[in-house]
Amino acid sequence: MHRVLRPGGRLSITDILTAGPLPEEVRENLALVSACVGGAATVEETRRTLEDSGFTDIRIGRKGVDQEAARYLEAAGLSEMAENVFSATIEAVKPV
């Protein structure tokens, strides 16, 4: 994304993120991986990736618990993790 944006260009996406690292049982659960939960990045990983790519003015906002992710976690017997998996808005700027 950084390569295709012109200087001053803005990135604005939504994604599923986690508050912290996911346990191995979540990362290896194929149903959770296919539901975009098992492979979700942490907020810090996302921030670091954007910084390493050259973005500035990085803003990551929590939109709330992702209800679909919560259903998949509940089906896997991991409903206690639902608060840690959330929908987020991610914004950043390519410097001028």
C-alpha positions as CSV (number, residue, x, y, z in Angstrom):
1,M,0.0,0.0,0.0
2,H,2.8,2.3,0.8
3,R,4.3,1.9,-2.6
4,V,1.2,2.8,-4.5
5,L,0.1,5.8,-2.5
6,R,1.5,9.2,-3.5
7,P,3.1,11.3,-0.8
8,G,0.5,12.6,1.6
9,G,-1.8,9.7,0.6
10,R,-4.0,8.2,3.3
11,L,-4.7,4.6,4.1
12,S,-8.0,3.7,5.7
13,I,-9.1,0.1,6.2
14,T,-11.0,-2.1,8.7
15,D,-9.8,-5.5,10.0
16,I,-10.1,-7.9,12.8
17,L,-7.4,-7.4,15.5
18,T,-6.6,-8.8,18.9
19,A,-5.6,-7.1,22.1
20,G,-2.8,-9.5,22.6
21,P,-1.2,-12.7,21.3
22,L,-3.7,-15.5,20.6
23,P,-3.1,-18.9,22.2
24,E,-1.9,-21.7,20.1
25,E,-5.2,-23.5,20.3
26,V,-6.9,-20.5,18.5
27,R,-4.1,-20.1,15.9
28,E,-4.2,-23.8,15.0
29,N,-8.0,-24.1,14.9
30,L,-8.8,-24.3,11.1
31,A,-12.4,-23.0,11.6
32,L,-11.1,-20.0,13.5
33,V,-8.3,-19.4,10.9
34,S,-10.8,-19.5,8.0
35,A,-13.0,-17.1,9.9
36,C,-10.1,-14.6,10.1
37,V,-9.9,-15.0,13.8
38,G,-7.0,-17.5,14.2
39,G,-4.7,-15.4,12.0
40,A,-5.6,-12.0,13.4
41,A,-2.7,-9.6,14.2
42,T,-2.3,-7.8,17.4
43,V,-2.7,-4.0,17.6
44,E,1.1,-3.7,18.2
45,E,2.0,-6.0,15.3
46,T,-0.2,-3.9,13.0
47,R,1.2,-0.6,14.3
48,R,4.8,-2.0,13.9
49,T,4.1,-3.2,10.3
50,L,2.8,0.2,9.3
51,E,5.7,2.0,10.9
52,D,8.2,-0.3,9.3
53,S,6.5,0.3,5.9
54,G,7.0,4.1,6.4
55,F,3.6,5.2,7.4
56,T,3.0,8.0,10.0
57,D,0.0,9.4,11.8
58,I,-1.1,5.8,12.6
59,R,-4.5,5.6,14.3
60,I,-6.0,2.3,15.3
61,G,-9.5,2.5,16.7
62,R,-11.5,-0.2,18.3
63,K,-15.0,-0.5,16.9
64,G,-16.2,-3.2,19.3
65,V,-16.3,-6.9,19.7
66,D,-16.7,-8.6,16.3
67,Q,-19.9,-10.6,16.7
68,E,-19.1,-13.1,14.0
69,A,-15.7,-13.8,15.6
70,A,-17.4,-14.1,19.0
71,R,-19.7,-16.8,17.5
72,Y,-16.8,-18.8,16.1
73,L,-14.9,-18.5,19.4
74,E,-18.0,-19.6,21.3
75,A,-18.4,-22.6,19.0
76,A,-14.8,-23.6,19.7
77,G,-15.4,-23.4,23.4
78,L,-13.4,-20.2,23.8
79,S,-16.0,-17.5,24.4
80,E,-13.8,-15.9,27.1
81,M,-11.6,-14.7,24.3
82,A,-14.3,-12.7,22.5
83,E,-13.4,-9.5,24.3
84,N,-9.9,-9.7,22.9
85,V,-10.9,-10.1,19.3
86,F,-12.4,-6.9,17.8
87,S,-13.2,-5.0,14.7
88,A,-10.8,-2.1,14.2
89,T,-10.4,0.9,11.9
90,I,-6.8,1.4,10.8
91,E,-5.7,4.8,9.4
92,A,-2.2,6.0,8.4
93,V,-0.5,8.6,6.2
94,K,2.3,8.3,3.7
95,P,4.6,11.2,4.5
96,V,5.1,14.0,2.0
